[in-house]
Amino acid sequence: MSDERADDPPGEPTDRPADDLTHTDASGEVRMVDVGDKPDTSRRAVARGEIRLTPSTIAAVEADEVGKGDVLATARVGAVQAVKHTWEAIPMCHQIPITNVDTDFAVCDDRIELTVAVETTGKTGCEMEALEGVTTGLNVVWDMVKAAEKDDDGGYPDTGISGVEVVAKEKRALGGDD
């Protein structure tokens, strides 16, 4: 199977198996992938996830009646900050120039869904940044509403983050005017 990886020559797929590890060298040592010879391209990644909450908590979020403040505004800031700092949290992630971050919340009866789209122009993708944005944004929601979600024993039986995944990934060659 042919699969292009970050450490392959630019534009040249290899016959390496898809499960071959790119973050280890021949001796098994962990390393950052060298992307220096790859051409800059326009890249976009979209990730999504959701947090399950009780209906009363959802109502409080919608009415902006959570004691800590505006839940979705705070979660949006947290998601964007996480995107910008992904390289500090994921050991082998490259620091990339983020050109755009879009966050979209969908408030449902029993959950809040978060979609984060990240764009960059560079030598490597931005999937990890999108995933970090989603997980941190959802963690911020949890932190903002945890007092309302906590049961009498201090647990969170009705609260949970799930479905975190990359839902889209694009890579385009740069045009003359980009």
N, C-alpha and C positions, 0 to 999 in steps of 0.2 A: 504494500500500500504506500502511496506517495503522500507525504505530509510535510509542508514547509514549517520550519521551526525558527525561533528567534536567533539561533546560532548557525543557521544554514546560510550559504551564500545568498545574497539578495536575488529574489525571483526564481531561485532554482530549487524545486522540490527534491527531496531525497527519497531513498527507498527504506528509510529507517522505520521500524515499527512504531505505530502511534503511541504505544505505552513506554517507549524509550524515554528515560529521564534526561531532560536538558539542563538541569541544575546540578549535575554531578559530573566530575571529570572521570577519566579512565580509571583512576584509583578509588573512586567512590566518594571523593571529597566534595562537599557542597561548594558551589561557586555561583557567582552572578553571571548570567548569559551575556556574552559580548555582542552587542548590537551595533557597534561602531561603524561597520561597513555597510549596514543596511541603508537604503534610501529613506528619506523622510516621506511619509504618506499621511493622508488625512484619515483619522480613525474615530470611530464612534462605538460605544458599547452601552447597552441598556440592561439593567438588572431590576428585579422586582422581588418583593416579599410582602408578608403581612403579619400583623399582630392581632391575635384573637383577644377580645375584651368583652366584658359584660355589657348588656344593653344600657344599663344606667351610666356606665363610664362613657360609652359612645355618646349618649345624650349630653353628658357634662362637657365633653370635648366640643360637640357641635354648638352648644350654647355658650362656650368660652367661660365655663364655670368651674374650671379646675384651679384649685388654690395656688398652684405654682406658676400659673400664667397661661399664655396662649400655647397650647401643646403643639399644634402643627407648625406654627412659626418657629418655635424653638427647635423642633425636630428638623425642619428645613435647614436651619443654620448648622445644626450638628452634622447633617448629611453632607453639606458642602464642605465643612471643615474636615470631615473624615476623608472625602475625596482628595482634598489638597494635601493631606498628610499620610496617604496610604504608604508611600515609600518608607516612612518611619515605622510603620506597624508591621509590614510584611518584609521579612529580612532580605529576600532576593529581588524585591521589586525595584525597578528603576524609578528615579525621580523624573517625572515627565511634565512638560508644560501643558497645563489644563487650559483649554481655550473656552470651554463652556460646560456648565452643569445645569441640568433641568431636573427639578423634583416635582413629582405629581402625586398627590394624596387622593385616594378614593375612600370615603367614609361610608361603610356599609352598616347594616343592623348589628352585626356581631364582630366586626373587624375593621381595621384600617389597613389599606393596601398602600404601599409606597413603591413608586417606580422612579429610578434615577438613571438619567442619560448623561454620559460623559463624553466630551469631545476633546481631541488633541491632534496636534500635528507633530509627528515624530517618528521614531524608529521602532517603537513597540506599542502594543495595544493598551487599552484602558479598562479591561474587564475587571481587574482587581479593584480599581478605583470605584467603579460602579457598584460592585459588591460591598465594598467598605461603606459607601454612602448609604446603601440600603440597610445594612446591619446596624450601623450607628444611628441612623435616623429612627429605626424601629426601637432600638435600645433607649433613645431619648424619650420616645413616646412612653415606653414602659416606666422609665424613671419619673416622668411627669405625672403619671396616673397611678403609681404603685399604691398609694394610700387608699385609693378607692377600690383597687383590685384585691387587696390583701384580705384573707379570711380571718376568722377568729383565732386561728392557730398561727397566723403570720405567714401562711403559704399563699400561693397563687394558682389555685386549681382551675380557674377559668381563663388564665392568661397564657399565651404562648406565641412565640415567633416561629413562623414556618414558611415553606415555599420559596426560600431565597434561591434565586437562580439567575443566570444570564439568559436573557430572552432575545437579544439581538447583538450582532457584531458586524461592523462594516469597516472596510479598508479600501481607500481609493487613492490612486496615484494623484499627485498634485498637478494641477493644470498650470498653464503659463501665467494666469492672473491670480492664483491663490497665494 
